[in-house]
Amino acid sequence: MALRTETSRPQHAAATALLLFAGVMLAGCMSDPGSPASTGAKDTGTYPNLNIKPGQATEQLTPDQVASKAGELRAAQQANASQAGTAPNDVVMLRKIGETHAKEALDEIEAKPTN
Protein backbone atom coordinates (compact mmCIF):
# COMPACT_ATOMS: atom_id res chain seq x y z
CA MET A 1 0.00 0.00 0.00
CA ALA A 2 1.56 3.31 -1.11
CA LEU A 3 1.48 6.32 1.15
CA ARG A 4 0.37 9.52 -0.45
CA THR A 5 1.23 12.79 1.22
CA GLU A 6 -0.83 15.97 1.06
CA THR A 7 2.15 18.02 -0.10
CA SER A 8 2.70 16.09 -3.33
CA ARG A 9 0.01 17.96 -5.28
CA PRO A 10 1.20 21.50 -4.33
CA GLN A 11 4.81 20.49 -4.98
CA HIS A 12 3.84 19.14 -8.39
CA ALA A 13 2.03 22.38 -9.25
CA ALA A 14 4.99 24.48 -8.13
CA ALA A 15 7.41 22.36 -10.16
CA THR A 16 5.19 22.67 -13.25
CA ALA A 17 4.96 26.45 -12.84
CA LEU A 18 8.74 26.69 -12.45
CA LEU A 19 9.33 24.67 -15.62
CA LEU A 20 6.88 26.81 -17.60
CA PHE A 21 8.52 30.00 -16.32
CA ALA A 22 11.98 28.71 -17.22
CA GLY A 23 10.75 27.78 -20.71
CA VAL A 24 9.34 31.25 -21.30
CA MET A 25 12.56 32.87 -20.11
CA LEU A 26 14.69 30.70 -22.37
CA ALA A 27 12.45 31.39 -25.36
CA GLY A 28 13.05 35.11 -24.85
CA CYS A 29 16.80 34.57 -24.89
CA MET A 30 16.66 32.73 -28.22
CA SER A 31 15.27 35.64 -30.24
CA ASP A 32 17.47 36.90 -33.06
CA PRO A 33 19.06 40.25 -32.08
CA GLY A 34 19.20 41.27 -35.75
CA SER A 35 15.46 40.88 -36.22
CA PRO A 36 13.43 43.99 -37.13
CA ALA A 37 11.56 43.75 -33.81
CA SER A 38 14.70 44.57 -31.83
CA THR A 39 15.12 48.21 -30.88
CA GLY A 40 18.00 50.24 -29.58
CA ALA A 41 21.28 51.49 -30.96
CA LYS A 42 22.26 50.49 -34.49
CA ASP A 43 25.85 49.83 -35.46
CA THR A 44 26.46 51.80 -38.65
CA GLY A 45 30.18 51.07 -38.65
CA THR A 46 31.10 54.76 -38.17
CA TYR A 47 31.54 57.01 -35.18
CA PRO A 48 28.95 59.76 -34.68
CA ASN A 49 30.16 63.29 -35.41
CA LEU A 50 29.22 65.34 -32.35
CA ASN A 51 30.61 68.52 -33.88
CA ILE A 52 27.69 68.97 -36.26
CA LYS A 53 25.34 71.65 -34.90
CA PRO A 54 21.75 70.35 -34.72
CA GLY A 55 19.11 72.24 -36.67
CA GLN A 56 16.41 74.41 -35.10
CA ALA A 57 13.16 72.70 -34.15
CA THR A 58 11.03 75.72 -35.12
CA GLU A 59 11.54 79.18 -36.53
CA GLN A 60 12.90 81.72 -34.07
CA LEU A 61 11.31 85.01 -33.02
CA THR A 62 12.59 88.11 -34.70
CA PRO A 63 13.73 91.07 -32.56
CA ASP A 64 10.58 92.96 -33.64
CA GLN A 65 8.36 90.09 -32.45
CA VAL A 66 10.23 89.97 -29.13
CA ALA A 67 9.73 93.71 -28.59
CA SER A 68 6.04 93.47 -29.51
CA LYS A 69 5.37 90.58 -27.10
CA ALA A 70 7.33 92.31 -24.33
CA GLY A 71 5.15 95.42 -24.79
CA GLU A 72 1.97 93.32 -24.60
CA LEU A 73 3.20 91.67 -21.40
CA ARG A 74 4.08 95.03 -19.81
CA ALA A 75 0.61 96.40 -20.66
CA ALA A 76 -1.06 93.32 -19.16
CA GLN A 77 1.12 93.61 -16.06
CA GLN A 78 0.13 97.25 -15.54
CA ALA A 79 -3.57 96.44 -16.08
CA ASN A 80 -3.41 93.68 -13.48
CA ALA A 81 -1.50 95.88 -11.03
CA SER A 82 -4.17 98.60 -11.21
CA GLN A 83 -6.94 96.04 -10.52
CA ALA A 84 -5.14 94.34 -7.65
CA GLY A 85 -6.91 94.78 -4.34
CA THR A 86 -5.47 94.66 -0.89
CA ALA A 87 -5.93 91.70 1.39
CA PRO A 88 -8.29 92.28 4.33
CA ASN A 89 -6.43 92.82 7.58
CA ASP A 90 -8.99 91.68 10.16
CA VAL A 91 -6.73 90.69 13.05
CA VAL A 92 -9.62 90.22 15.51
CA MET A 93 -11.43 87.75 13.25
CA LEU A 94 -8.22 85.80 12.56
CA ARG A 95 -7.41 85.50 16.29
CA LYS A 96 -10.95 84.26 17.04
CA ILE A 97 -10.63 81.63 14.31
CA GLY A 98 -7.24 80.63 15.71
CA GLU A 99 -8.66 80.15 19.20
CA THR A 100 -11.77 78.18 18.19
CA HIS A 101 -10.62 76.21 15.15
CA ALA A 102 -8.77 73.44 17.00
CA LYS A 103 -11.68 72.80 19.41
CA GLU A 104 -14.23 72.78 16.57
CA ALA A 105 -12.10 70.38 14.51
CA LEU A 106 -11.68 67.97 17.44
CA ASP A 107 -15.41 68.11 18.19
CA GLU A 108 -16.18 67.31 14.58
CA ILE A 109 -13.71 64.43 14.51
CA GLU A 110 -15.04 62.98 17.76
CA ALA A 111 -18.64 63.61 16.58
CA LYS A 112 -19.51 65.60 19.68
CA PRO A 113 -22.17 68.28 19.35
CA THR A 114 -20.79 71.81 19.70
CA ASN A 115 -22.16 74.24 22.32
N, C-alpha and C positions, 0 to 999 in steps of 0.2 A: 504494500500500500504506500503510495507516494504522498509525501507531505507537501502541501501547497501553502506558501506563506501569503499574507495579505500585501506585502510590499512588492511582490513580483509584477503586478500589473502597473503600478505607478513607475517602477524602475524601467519597465519595458517602454512605457510611453515617453519617459524622459530620454531614453537611449534613441528612440525613433526620432524625436524632435532634434536631438543633437546631430544625428546623421543627416537629416534634411537640411539643417542650418549649415553644416559643413559642406554639403553638396552645393548649396546656393552660393556660398562664399567662394568655393573653388571655381564655379562656373563664371563668376565675375572676374576672376583672375585670368581666365583663358581668353578673354576678348582680345581682338587684334588691335594694338595701339595705333596702327595706321589706318584704321577704318574711318569713314567719314563721320561717324557718330562721336568720335573722340574730340574733345575741345582742349584748348590751352594754347601754349606757345607752339609756333611752327618753326622748324629749322629750315631756313632759306639758304643756308650755306654761306651767308655773309654776315658781317657785324653791322648792327644798326648805326647810322650816322646821327649822333646826338647834337651835332653842330648845325643842323638844318633848322631854321626858325619855323615853328608851326604857323599856319595861316590863321587869320582872324575868323572867329565863329560867326560874326555878324558885322554889319557895317557900323563904323564908329560915329559918334556925334561930332558935328562940326563945332568950332568955337562959337559960331552964331547961335546954334541950337543950345549949347551949354549956357550962354548968357541969357537966352530967352527963358529957359526952364528955371534958372536961378532967380530971375525977376518974378516969375509966376510964384515960386515958392516964398520969396520975400513978401509979396503981396498977401498971400494966404496966411503967412505968419502974423503979419500986422493986423489982418482982419480977425484972426482968432484971439490975438492979444487984447484987442479992443472989446471983444465980447466976453472975455474971461471975467468971472465973478470972484468974489472973495469967499473963502470958506467961513461958515458961521463960527463964532467964537463964544459958545455958550458954556462957560466953565461950570456953572451951577448944575446944568442938566447932565453934563458928562460926569461930574462927581457923584450925582445921585445914581446914575446908571452903574458906575463903578462900585458903589456900596451895595446895591441890590442885585446885581446881575448874578453873582456867585450863588447867593441864597436861592434865587428863582430857578437857576439851572439845576441845582441839587434837588429842589422840590419837584421839579419836572421829571428828573431822572428817577427819583424814588417814588414818583406818582403820589405825592402828598398834595392835598389841596392847599392852595396859598391862602393867606389871611384875607 
